């Protein structure tokens, strides 16, 4: 088995990140979304890696197999975004989703973030189970902070309170 590494995003991975996201969105879940609908993908450092936000990638050997991002939404809060793992690397065998989430949580704790929010689509059933298993609580849309960046495809929302 190859080596799995989690590291902060650099632009060397820009096209691989775009390809991974679009493949999962369009080919697996048939969500009619394009790269143009996601302008953040063209400027990941400016969009995600500012303030207390960041963007991580998971590589199996040198191949990109997963990503996760945190947007700083101020007031010691963050928005979890862009959690995607290549289909062949999902599940407990590799544990990539857990490693990515742990990187985000460790970063959040070190940067004094006390609440993380996320939005997802009803189609991502395995993601719902993953978030709930990892302590995220389902909330109603009106419980999101005003600074939360809503996506039109998001219909289910979660929050996670970090311990001080």
Residue frames as a rotation matrix with the C-alpha (Angstrom) as fourth column:
UNK 1
0.579 0.815 0.000 0.00
0.815 -0.579 0.000 0.00
0.000 0.000 -1.000 0.00
UNK 2
-0.113 -0.617 0.779 1.28
0.582 -0.677 -0.451 3.47
0.806 0.402 0.435 -0.88
UNK 3
-0.681 -0.241 -0.692 1.80
0.718 -0.408 -0.564 6.37
-0.146 -0.881 0.451 1.45
UNK 4
0.383 0.835 0.394 -1.00
0.785 -0.520 0.338 8.83
0.487 0.180 -0.855 2.24
UNK 5
-0.703 -0.585 -0.404 0.05
0.707 -0.639 -0.303 12.40
-0.081 -0.498 0.863 2.99
UNK 6
0.593 0.805 0.033 -2.04
0.804 -0.594 0.035 15.43
0.047 0.006 -0.999 3.92
UNK 7
-0.550 -0.787 -0.279 -0.55
0.777 -0.605 0.175 18.81
-0.306 -0.120 0.944 3.10
UNK 8
0.062 0.525 -0.849 -1.54
0.088 -0.850 -0.519 22.39
-0.994 -0.043 -0.099 2.47
UNK 9
0.696 0.350 0.627 -2.60
0.633 0.112 -0.766 23.24
-0.338 0.930 -0.144 -1.06
UNK 10
-0.369 -0.683 -0.630 -0.20
-0.024 -0.671 0.741 24.82
-0.929 0.288 0.231 -3.53
UNK 11
0.332 0.536 -0.776 -1.01
-0.726 -0.380 -0.573 25.90
-0.602 0.754 0.263 -7.08
UNK 12
-0.743 -0.611 -0.273 0.94
-0.657 0.590 0.469 22.88
-0.125 0.528 -0.840 -8.36
UNK 13
-0.848 0.458 0.267 -2.27
0.385 0.878 -0.283 20.95
-0.364 -0.137 -0.921 -7.69
UNK 14
-0.553 0.662 -0.505 -4.71
-0.541 -0.747 -0.386 23.44
-0.633 0.060 0.772 -9.21
UNK 15
-0.322 0.450 -0.833 -5.77
-0.874 0.196 0.444 21.41
0.363 0.871 0.330 -12.26
UNK 16
-0.778 0.006 -0.628 -5.86
0.130 0.980 -0.151 18.14
0.614 -0.199 -0.763 -10.32
UNK 17
-0.828 0.514 -0.222 -8.17
0.158 -0.166 -0.973 19.75
-0.537 -0.841 0.056 -7.72
UNK 18
-0.355 0.711 -0.607 -10.49
-0.842 -0.526 -0.124 21.09
-0.407 0.467 0.785 -10.42
UNK 19
-0.457 0.130 -0.880 -10.57
-0.603 0.682 0.414 17.72
0.654 0.720 -0.233 -12.20
UNK 20
-0.923 0.082 -0.375 -11.30
0.308 0.743 -0.595 15.82
0.230 -0.664 -0.711 -8.96
UNK 21
-0.678 0.691 -0.252 -14.16
-0.119 -0.441 -0.889 18.12
-0.726 -0.573 0.381 -7.94
UNK 22
-0.256 0.608 -0.751 -15.82
-0.946 -0.318 0.065 18.25
-0.199 0.728 0.657 -11.35
UNK 23
-0.666 -0.014 -0.746 -15.58
-0.331 0.902 0.278 14.50
0.668 0.432 -0.606 -11.84
UNK 24
-0.894 0.331 -0.301 -17.26
0.438 0.515 -0.737 13.77
-0.089 -0.791 -0.606 -8.50
UNK 25
-0.541 0.722 -0.431 -19.93
-0.304 -0.645 -0.701 16.46
-0.784 -0.248 0.568 -8.91
UNK 26
-0.102 0.514 -0.852 -20.87
-0.969 -0.244 -0.031 15.66
-0.224 0.822 0.523 -12.49
UNK 27
-0.392 -0.136 -0.910 -19.99
-0.617 0.773 0.150 12.02
0.683 0.620 -0.387 -13.13
UNK 28
-0.906 0.010 -0.422 -20.88
0.274 0.774 -0.570 10.46
0.321 -0.633 -0.705 -9.77
UNK 29
-0.589 0.672 -0.449 -23.70
0.504 -0.129 -0.854 12.67
-0.632 -0.729 -0.262 -8.51
UNK 30
-0.328 0.460 0.825 -24.99
0.911 -0.078 0.406 14.19
0.251 0.884 -0.393 -11.76
UNK 31
0.292 0.317 -0.902 -24.95
0.563 -0.820 -0.106 17.70
-0.773 -0.477 -0.418 -10.37
UNK 32
0.482 -0.065 0.874 -25.07
0.844 -0.235 -0.482 20.08
0.236 0.970 -0.058 -13.36
UNK 33
0.843 -0.305 -0.443 -22.27
0.004 -0.820 0.572 22.36
-0.538 -0.485 -0.690 -12.23
UNK 34
0.713 -0.624 0.320 -19.27
0.459 0.071 -0.885 23.67
0.530 0.778 0.338 -14.15
UNK 35
-0.242 -0.884 -0.401 -15.90
0.968 -0.190 -0.164 25.15
0.069 -0.428 0.901 -13.30
UNK 36
-0.643 0.025 0.765 -17.35
0.209 -0.956 0.207 28.57
0.736 0.293 0.610 -14.21
UNK 37
0.480 0.873 0.089 -20.01
0.039 -0.122 0.992 28.07
0.876 -0.472 -0.093 -11.52
UNK 38
0.834 -0.291 -0.469 -17.17
0.539 0.246 0.806 27.74
-0.120 -0.925 0.362 -8.98
UNK 39
0.713 -0.558 0.424 -14.86
-0.071 -0.660 -0.748 30.73
0.697 0.504 -0.510 -9.50
UNK 40
0.719 -0.441 0.537 -13.12
-0.639 -0.116 0.760 29.95
-0.273 -0.890 -0.365 -6.17
UNK 41
0.764 -0.409 0.498 -11.33
0.397 0.908 0.137 27.08
-0.508 0.093 0.856 -7.92
UNK 42
0.601 -0.544 0.586 -9.32
0.526 -0.283 -0.802 29.51
0.602 0.790 0.116 -10.01
UNK 43
-0.025 -0.586 0.810 -8.05
-0.359 -0.751 -0.554 31.37
0.933 -0.305 -0.192 -6.93
UNK 44
0.522 0.256 -0.814 -7.79
0.482 0.699 0.529 28.89
0.704 -0.668 0.241 -4.07
UNK 45
-0.464 -0.731 -0.500 -5.01
0.834 -0.170 -0.525 30.77
0.299 -0.661 0.688 -2.18
UNK 46
-0.888 0.127 0.442 -6.92
-0.150 -0.989 -0.017 34.07
0.435 -0.081 0.897 -2.30
UNK 47
0.010 1.000 0.027 -10.29
-0.496 -0.019 0.868 32.52
0.868 -0.022 0.496 -1.51
UNK 48
0.757 0.351 -0.551 -9.43
0.156 0.722 0.674 29.87
0.634 -0.596 0.492 1.09
UNK 49
0.175 -0.800 -0.574 -5.92
0.932 0.323 -0.166 30.43
0.319 -0.505 0.802 2.41
UNK 50
-0.393 -0.210 0.895 -6.57
-0.001 -0.974 -0.229 33.81
0.919 -0.091 0.383 4.03
UNK 51
0.192 0.426 0.884 -7.26
-0.869 -0.344 0.355 34.82
0.456 -0.836 0.304 7.60
UNK 52
-0.296 -0.232 0.927 -7.84
-0.761 0.643 -0.081 31.62
-0.577 -0.729 -0.367 9.57
UNK 53
0.787 0.616 -0.034 -8.84
-0.485 0.583 -0.652 29.65
-0.382 0.529 0.757 6.47
UNK 54
-0.419 -0.908 0.013 -6.87
-0.678 0.323 0.660 26.99
-0.604 0.268 -0.751 4.62
UNK 55
0.680 0.518 -0.519 -7.11
-0.733 0.498 -0.463 24.27
0.019 0.696 0.718 1.98
UNK 56
-0.172 -0.723 0.669 -5.64
-0.652 0.592 0.473 20.78
-0.739 -0.355 -0.573 2.31
UNK 57
0.337 0.208 -0.918 -4.98
-0.853 0.480 -0.205 18.01
0.398 0.852 0.340 -0.16
UNK 58
0.383 -0.215 0.898 -4.59
-0.426 0.822 0.378 14.28
-0.820 -0.527 0.224 0.37
UNK 59
0.192 -0.402 -0.895 -2.15
-0.946 0.166 -0.277 12.42
0.260 0.901 -0.349 -1.85
UNK 60
0.802 -0.071 0.593 -1.69
-0.092 0.966 0.240 8.70
-0.590 -0.247 0.769 -2.26
UNK 61
-0.003 -0.912 0.410 1.95
0.935 0.143 0.324 8.54
-0.355 0.385 0.852 -3.21
UNK 62
-0.865 -0.361 -0.348 1.97
0.251 -0.913 0.323 11.57
-0.434 0.192 0.880 -5.54
UNK 63
-0.645 0.697 0.314 -1.62
0.447 0.011 0.894 11.28
0.620 0.717 -0.319 -6.82
UNK 64
-0.806 0.463 0.370 -4.26
-0.588 -0.700 -0.406 13.74
0.071 -0.545 0.836 -5.54
UNK 65
-0.701 0.565 -0.434 -7.09
0.410 0.818 0.404 11.70
0.583 0.105 -0.805 -4.00
UNK 66
0.235 0.841 -0.487 -8.89
0.945 -0.081 0.317 14.11
0.228 -0.535 -0.814 -1.66
UNK 67
-0.658 -0.377 0.652 -9.38
0.257 -0.926 -0.275 17.71
0.708 -0.013 0.706 -0.56
UNK 68
0.294 0.743 -0.601 -10.97
0.949 -0.150 0.278 19.79
0.116 -0.652 -0.749 2.17
UNK 69
-0.506 -0.434 0.746 -11.14
0.386 -0.887 -0.254 23.54
0.772 0.159 0.616 2.78
UNK 70
0.031 0.466 -0.884 -11.97
0.968 -0.234 -0.090 25.94
-0.249 -0.853 -0.458 5.58
UNK 71
-0.097 0.035 0.995 -13.18
0.465 -0.882 0.076 29.47
0.880 0.470 0.069 4.93
UNK 72
-0.802 -0.163 -0.575 -12.64
0.583 -0.423 -0.693 32.05
-0.131 -0.891 0.434 7.67
UNK 73
-0.090 0.851 0.518 -16.11
0.642 -0.348 0.683 33.56
0.761 0.394 -0.515 8.17
UNK 74
-0.453 -0.258 0.854 -15.01
-0.312 -0.851 -0.422 35.79
0.835 -0.458 0.305 11.06
UNK 75
0.253 0.549 0.797 -16.15
-0.901 -0.167 0.401 35.80
0.353 -0.819 0.452 14.70
UNK 76
-0.536 -0.597 0.597 -13.98
-0.764 0.643 -0.042 32.70
-0.359 -0.479 -0.801 15.40
UNK 77
0.383 0.716 0.584 -16.10
-0.205 0.682 -0.702 30.68
-0.901 0.149 0.407 12.97
UNK 78
-0.709 -0.620 -0.335 -15.28
-0.504 0.113 0.857 28.71
-0.493 0.777 -0.392 9.84
UNK 79
0.532 0.824 -0.196 -17.11
-0.721 0.319 -0.615 27.14
-0.444 0.468 0.764 6.93
UNK 80
-0.353 -0.570 0.742 -16.04
-0.044 0.802 0.595 23.67
-0.935 0.178 -0.308 5.86
UNK 81
0.566 0.494 -0.660 -16.06
-0.662 -0.204 -0.721 23.48
-0.491 0.845 0.211 2.06
UNK 82
0.383 -0.401 -0.832 -14.91
-0.846 0.209 -0.490 21.32
0.371 0.892 -0.259 -0.82
UNK 83
-0.222 -0.404 0.888 -14.67
-0.683 0.714 0.154 17.98
-0.696 -0.572 -0.434 0.99
UNK 84
0.732 0.377 -0.567 -14.14
-0.678 0.488 -0.550 15.47
0.069 0.787 0.613 -1.78
UNK 85
-0.209 -0.766 0.608 -12.42
-0.564 0.602 0.564 12.09
-0.799 -0.226 -0.558 -1.86
UNK 86
-0.428 -0.044 -0.903 -11.85
-0.866 0.307 0.395 10.09
0.260 0.951 -0.170 -5.02
UNK 87
0.521 0.851 -0.066 -14.25
-0.794 0.512 0.327 7.15
0.312 -0.118 0.943 -5.10
UNK 88
0.462 -0.376 -0.803 -11.60
0.092 0.921 -0.378 4.39
0.882 0.101 0.460 -4.93
UNK 89
-0.610 -0.790 -0.067 -10.12
0.220 -0.088 -0.971 6.00
0.761 -0.607 0.228 -1.81
UNK 90
-0.044 0.678 0.734 -13.29
-0.793 -0.470 0.388 6.40
0.608 -0.565 0.558 0.25
UNK 91
0.733 0.482 -0.481 -14.07
-0.101 0.776 0.623 4.35
0.673 -0.407 0.617 3.30
UNK 92
0.885 -0.295 0.359 -12.29
-0.380 -0.016 0.925 3.07
-0.267 -0.955 -0.127 6.37
UNK 93
0.742 -0.626 0.237 -9.64
0.666 0.729 -0.160 1.13
-0.073 0.276 0.958 4.43
UNK 94
-0.067 -0.781 0.621 -7.78
0.709 -0.475 -0.521 4.34
0.702 0.405 0.586 3.56
UNK 95
0.211 0.242 -0.947 -9.29
0.938 -0.322 0.126 6.71
-0.275 -0.915 -0.295 6.15
UNK 96
-0.610 -0.556 0.564 -8.60
0.730 -0.671 0.128 9.72
0.308 0.490 0.816 3.94
UNK 97
0.177 0.745 0.643 -11.78
0.245 -0.666 0.704 11.65
0.953 0.033 -0.300 4.81
UNK 98
0.853 0.134 -0.504 -10.96
0.506 0.020 0.862 11.29
0.125 -0.991 -0.050 8.49
UNK 99
-0.099 -0.973 -0.210 -7.38
0.954 -0.153 0.259 12.44
-0.284 -0.175 0.943 7.98
UNK 100
-0.496 -0.012 0.868 -8.54
0.522 -0.803 0.287 15.48
0.694 0.596 0.405 6.03
UNK 101
0.561 0.782 0.270 -11.15
0.185 -0.437 0.880 16.38
0.807 -0.444 -0.390 8.66
UNK 102
0.631 -0.391 -0.670 -8.58
0.760 0.139 0.634 15.93
-0.155 -0.910 0.385 11.44
UNK 103
-0.490 -0.821 0.294 -6.22
0.866 -0.498 0.052 18.34
0.104 0.280 0.954 9.66
UNK 104
-0.195 0.523 0.829 -9.02
0.205 -0.805 0.556 20.91
0.959 0.279 0.050 9.46
UNK 105
0.797 0.559 -0.227 -9.99
0.296 -0.035 0.955 20.42
0.526 -0.828 -0.193 13.12
UNK 106
0.226 -0.810 -0.542 -6.40
0.951 0.063 0.303 20.66
-0.211 -0.584 0.784 14.36
UNK 107
-0.634 -0.410 0.656 -5.88
0.623 -0.773 0.119 23.84
0.458 0.484 0.746 12.33
UNK 108
0.183 0.825 0.535 -9.16
0.162 -0.562 0.811 25.28
0.970 -0.062 -0.237 13.64
UNK 109
0.790 0.084 -0.607 -8.25
0.596 0.121 0.793 24.63
0.140 -0.989 0.046 17.27
UNK 110
-0.177 -0.956 -0.233 -4.81
0.957 -0.223 0.186 26.21
-0.230 -0.190 0.954 16.80
UNK 111
-0.809 -0.095 0.580 -6.40
0.363 -0.857 0.366 29.29
0.462 0.507 0.728 15.20
UNK 112
-0.897 0.396 -0.195 -9.04
0.053 -0.341 -0.939 29.73
-0.438 -0.852 0.285 17.94
UNK 113
-0.543 0.793 -0.276 -12.02
-0.567 -0.103 0.817 28.82
0.619 0.600 0.506 15.77
UNK 114
-0.823 0.231 0.520 -14.83
-0.410 0.394 -0.823 27.67
-0.394 -0.890 -0.229 18.02
UNK 115
0.174 0.913 0.370 -17.56
-0.109 0.391 -0.914 26.77
-0.979 0.119 0.168 15.52
UNK 116
-0.906 -0.395 -0.151 -17.52
-0.218 0.132 0.967 25.15
-0.362 0.909 -0.206 12.09
UNK 117
0.183 0.982 -0.048 -20.49
-0.408 0.032 -0.912 25.18
-0.894 0.187 0.406 9.73
UNK 118
-0.909 -0.416 0.041 -21.07
-0.106 0.323 0.940 23.34
-0.404 0.850 -0.338 6.50
UNK 119
0.197 0.941 -0.277 -23.66
-0.719 -0.053 -0.693 23.03
-0.666 0.335 0.666 3.81
UNK 120
-0.868 -0.427 0.255 -24.17
-0.166 0.732 0.660 20.01
-0.469 0.531 -0.706 1.57
UNK 121
-0.411 0.730 -0.546 -26.66
-0.835 -0.060 0.547 18.57
0.367 0.681 0.634 -0.87
UNK 122
0.369 0.658 0.657 -29.26
-0.825 0.557 -0.094 15.92
-0.428 -0.507 0.748 -0.06
UNK 123
0.785 -0.039 -0.618 -27.54
-0.436 0.675 -0.595 13.64
0.440 0.737 0.513 -2.60
UNK 124
-0.197 -0.973 -0.116 -24.37
-0.501 0.202 -0.842 13.16
0.843 -0.107 -0.527 -0.52
UNK 125
0.759 0.651 -0.014 -25.84
-0.341 0.415 0.844 10.53
0.555 -0.636 0.537 1.84
UNK 126
0.438 -0.678 -0.591 -22.49
0.753 0.636 -0.171 9.01
0.492 -0.369 0.789 2.81
UNK 127
-0.529 -0.614 0.585 -21.23
0.225 -0.767 -0.601 12.52
0.818 -0.186 0.544 3.63
UNK 128
0.256 0.695 0.672 -24.20
-0.610 -0.424 0.670 13.05
0.750 -0.582 0.315 5.97
UNK 129
0.908 0.072 -0.412 -23.31
0.203 0.785 0.585 9.87
0.366 -0.615 0.698 7.84
UNK 130
0.000 -0.995 -0.104 -19.63
0.783 0.065 -0.618 10.85
0.622 -0.082 0.779 7.95
UNK 131
-0.435 -0.148 0.888 -20.32
-0.199 -0.946 -0.256 14.32
0.878 -0.288 0.382 9.38
UNK 132
0.551 0.728 0.408 -22.81
-0.593 -0.003 0.805 13.00
0.587 -0.686 0.430 11.95
UNK 133
0.752 -0.346 -0.561 -20.42
0.505 0.850 0.153 10.22
0.423 -0.398 0.814 13.02
UNK 134
-0.294 -0.955 0.027 -17.76
0.783 -0.257 -0.566 12.89
0.547 -0.145 0.824 13.55
UNK 135
-0.466 0.102 -0.879 -19.88
0.810 -0.349 -0.471 15.04
-0.354 -0.932 0.080 15.85
UNK 136
-0.974 0.201 0.102 -21.54
-0.127 -0.862 0.490 17.48
0.187 0.465 0.866 13.46
UNK 137
-0.487 0.869 -0.086 -25.13
0.456 0.169 -0.874 18.37
-0.745 -0.465 -0.479 14.37
UNK 138
-0.465 0.422 0.779 -27.76
0.809 -0.157 0.567 19.02
0.361 0.893 -0.268 11.73
UNK 139
-0.562 0.290 -0.774 -29.15
0.325 -0.784 -0.529 22.55
-0.760 -0.549 0.346 11.87
UNK 140
0.509 0.776 0.372 -31.74
0.750 -0.187 -0.635 24.55
-0.423 0.602 -0.677 9.98
UNK 141
-0.016 -0.504 0.864 -30.62
0.874 -0.426 -0.233 27.05
0.486 0.751 0.447 7.36
UNK 142
0.577 0.319 0.752 -31.83
0.055 -0.934 0.354 29.98
0.815 -0.163 -0.557 9.48
UNK 143
0.938 -0.301 -0.174 -29.35
0.204 0.071 0.976 28.97
-0.281 -0.951 0.129 12.21
UNK 144
0.208 -0.893 0.398 -26.36
0.958 0.105 -0.267 29.75
0.197 0.437 0.878 9.97
UNK 145
-0.094 -0.295 -0.951 -24.42
0.506 -0.837 0.210 32.92
-0.858 -0.461 0.228 10.72
UNK 146
0.798 0.442 -0.410 -24.91
-0.039 -0.641 -0.766 35.84
-0.602 0.628 -0.494 8.33
UNK 147
0.147 -0.851 -0.504 -21.30
-0.870 -0.354 0.344 35.46
-0.471 0.387 -0.792 7.18
UNK 148
-0.146 -0.166 0.975 -21.80
0.081 0.981 0.179 31.84
-0.986 0.105 -0.130 6.01
UNK 149
-0.595 -0.148 -0.790 -21.20
-0.712 -0.358 0.604 31.57
-0.372 0.922 0.107 2.24
UNK 150
0.188 0.789 0.584 -24.34
-0.240 0.614 -0.752 29.86
-0.952 0.001 0.305 0.94
UNK 151
-0.927 -0.342 -0.157 -24.12
-0.260 0.281 0.924 27.72
-0.271 0.897 -0.349 -2.18
UNK 152
-0.220 0.918 -0.329 -27.25
-0.974 -0.187 0.128 27.27
0.056 0.349 0.936 -4.28
UNK 153
-0.112 0.160 -0.981 -26.87
-0.340 0.921 0.189 23.46
0.934 0.355 -0.048 -4.29
UNK 154
-0.935 -0.312 -0.167 -26.72
0.045 0.362 -0.931 23.25
0.351 -0.878 -0.324 -0.47
UNK 155
0.001 0.995 0.105 -29.94
-0.389 -0.096 0.916 22.09
0.921 -0.041 0.387 1.17
UNK 156
0.785 0.150 -0.601 -28.67
0.435 0.556 0.708 20.41
0.441 -0.817 0.372 4.36
UNK 157
0.233 -0.663 0.711 -26.60
-0.418 -0.729 -0.542 22.19
0.878 -0.171 -0.447 7.00
UNK 158
0.573 -0.179 -0.800 -24.45
0.673 0.660 0.334 21.17
0.468 -0.730 0.499 9.96
UNK 159
0.499 -0.521 0.693 -22.46
-0.602 -0.783 -0.155 22.77
0.623 -0.339 -0.704 12.75
UNK 160
0.409 -0.485 -0.773 -19.69
0.670 0.735 -0.107 21.58
0.620 -0.474 0.626 15.02
UNK 161
0.854 -0.132 0.502 -18.64
-0.401 -0.783 0.475 23.29
0.330 -0.607 -0.722 18.26
UNK 162
0.066 -0.916 -0.395 -14.94
0.225 0.399 -0.889 22.97
0.972 -0.030 0.232 19.08
UNK 163
0.747 0.123 -0.654 -14.06
0.655 0.030 0.755 22.70
0.112 -0.992 -0.058 22.72
UNK 164
0.834 -0.434 0.340 -12.04
-0.399 -0.901 -0.171 25.67
0.381 0.007 -0.925 24.03
